[in-house]
Amino acid sequence: MSKSALYEEKRRPRIASPFGYSFLLVVVLILTFLLFAVLSLSSSLRDYKYSERAADKMSAYYEAYNKAEDVLSEIDSILQQAENKDMALQEISGLPEVKDAADTVTFCVPETDTQELCVKLSITEEADGKTGEMLEWSILEWKETATDVRQEETKLPLMEQQK
């Protein structure tokens, strides 16, 4: 290549871009920040919905807890007024929440559509020196149980057996 050819190549006008490299860098940075902002917003919305569900669950549990405490106070007042254990168990079995009133008393309070709070009590006769016999209760079980029973899944006939 001669000197004149190099000179001609240098003199030829280049196609100039209206955007500089610094502008492209700023655009890429803005898009990156925008992406992180969207990801942060979606994460915070997911956490907010989760905390709302957890708060609803806890408030439902505490409402069921308060109802169970009310039933316990009813049972306690029945036991204080009853003359013997059989009469007390008969009267306790008349309460709407009580499922079973034999040796142990079991009652369940609905919590949500799919859960309930079940309490199992043991009722004992204690001998008191002043008043004679006294009925007392103690909690054997206090737990949440599921009310919806899942059906066993049936198998799909993927391959028919050939005879």
C-alpha positions in Angstrom: 0.0 0.0 0.0 1.3 3.4 -0.9 1.4 6.5 1.2 -1.3 8.1 -0.9 -3.7 5.1 -0.4 -3.3 5.3 3.4 -3.8 9.1 3.3 -7.0 8.6 1.2 -8.3 6.0 3.7 -7.7 8.3 6.6 -9.5 11.2 4.9 -12.5 9.1 4.0 -15.3 10.2 6.4 -16.4 7.6 8.9 -20.0 7.0 9.7 -20.4 8.6 13.1 -22.8 7.1 15.6 -25.1 9.7 17.3 -24.6 7.6 20.5 -21.4 7.4 22.3 -20.0 4.6 24.4 -20.8 6.4 27.6 -24.4 6.8 26.5 -24.7 3.0 25.8 -23.1 2.3 29.2 -25.7 4.5 30.9 -28.6 2.8 29.1 -27.3 -0.7 30.1 -26.9 0.5 33.7 -30.5 1.9 33.7 -31.9 -1.3 32.3 -29.9 -3.3 35.0 -31.3 -1.1 37.8 -34.8 -1.4 36.4 -34.4 -5.2 36.4 -33.3 -5.3 40.0 -36.1 -2.9 41.0 -38.7 -5.2 39.4 -37.2 -8.3 41.0 -37.2 -6.5 44.4 -40.8 -5.4 44.0 -42.0 -8.9 43.1 -40.1 -10.4 46.1 -41.6 -7.8 48.5 -45.1 -8.4 47.2 -44.6 -12.2 47.6 -43.4 -11.6 51.2 -46.3 -9.3 51.9 -48.9 -11.9 50.7 -47.2 -14.6 52.8 -47.2 -12.4 55.9 -50.9 -11.6 55.3 -51.7 -15.4 55.1 -49.7 -16.0 58.3 -51.5 -13.2 60.1 -54.9 -14.6 59.0 -53.9 -18.0 60.2 -52.7 -16.8 63.6 -55.8 -14.7 64.1 -58.0 -17.7 63.3 -56.0 -19.8 65.7 -56.5 -17.3 68.5 -60.2 -17.0 67.9 -60.5 -20.8 68.1 -58.3 -20.7 71.2 -60.7 -18.2 72.8 -63.7 -20.4 72.0 -61.9 -23.5 73.4 -61.2 -21.5 76.6 -64.9 -20.6 76.8 -65.9 -24.3 76.4 -63.3 -25.2 79.1 -64.9 -22.6 81.5 -68.3 -24.1 80.8 -67.0 -27.6 81.6 -65.3 -26.3 84.7 -68.5 -24.7 86.0 -70.4 -28.0 85.2 -67.8 -29.9 87.2 -68.0 -27.6 90.2 -71.8 -27.8 90.3 -72.1 -31.6 89.7 -72.6 -34.1 92.5 -70.7 -37.0 90.8 -68.7 -37.8 87.8 -71.5 -39.6 85.9 -73.9 -36.6 86.2 -71.1 -34.2 85.1 -70.3 -36.3 82.0 -73.9 -36.5 81.1 -74.3 -32.8 81.3 -71.0 -32.2 79.5 -72.1 -34.4 76.6 -75.0 -32.1 76.0 -72.7 -29.2 75.0 -72.7 -28.6 71.2 -68.9 -28.7 70.8 -68.4 -32.0 72.7 -67.8 -35.0 70.5 -67.1 -37.6 73.2 -67.7 -37.7 76.9 -66.7 -41.1 78.2 -63.5 -41.6 80.2 -62.1 -38.6 78.4 -63.9 -35.6 77.1 -63.1 -34.5 73.5 -64.3 -31.3 71.9 -63.3 -29.5 68.7 -63.7 -25.9 67.8 -63.6 -24.9 64.1 -60.6 -22.8 63.2 -60.8 -22.5 59.4 -62.5 -24.3 56.6 -59.9 -27.0 56.7 -58.7 -27.1 60.3 -60.1 -27.3 63.8 -58.7 -27.1 67.3 -59.3 -30.3 69.2 -58.9 -30.6 73.0 -59.0 -33.9 75.0 -59.6 -33.7 78.7 -59.3 -36.2 81.5 -61.8 -35.8 84.4 -60.8 -37.2 87.8 -62.4 -37.4 91.2 -60.2 -36.0 93.9 -60.9 -36.4 97.6 -61.0 -33.1 99.4 -60.8 -33.1 103.2 -63.3 -30.3 103.6 -66.0 -30.9 101.0 -65.6 -34.5 100.2 -65.1 -35.5 96.6 -64.2 -32.9 94.0 -64.1 -33.2 90.2 -61.1 -31.8 88.3 -60.0 -31.8 84.7 -56.6 -31.9 83.1 -55.7 -31.4 79.4 -54.4 -34.5 77.7 -54.2 -33.1 74.2 -54.5 -29.7 72.6 -53.8 -29.7 68.8 -54.9 -28.6 65.4 -56.3 -31.2 63.1 -57.3 -31.2 59.5 -61.0 -31.6 58.7 -60.7 -32.3 55.0 -59.8 -36.0 54.4 -57.9 -36.5 51.2 -59.1 -39.3 49.1 -56.6 -41.9 48.1 -55.6 -41.3 44.5 -56.6 -44.0 42.1 -54.2 -45.4 39.6 -54.5 -44.5 36.0 -54.4 -47.4 33.5 -51.3 -46.4 31.5 -50.7 -49.7 30.0 -53.3 -52.3 29.6 -52.3 -55.9 30.4 -52.7 -58.1 27.4 -54.2 -61.5 27.9 
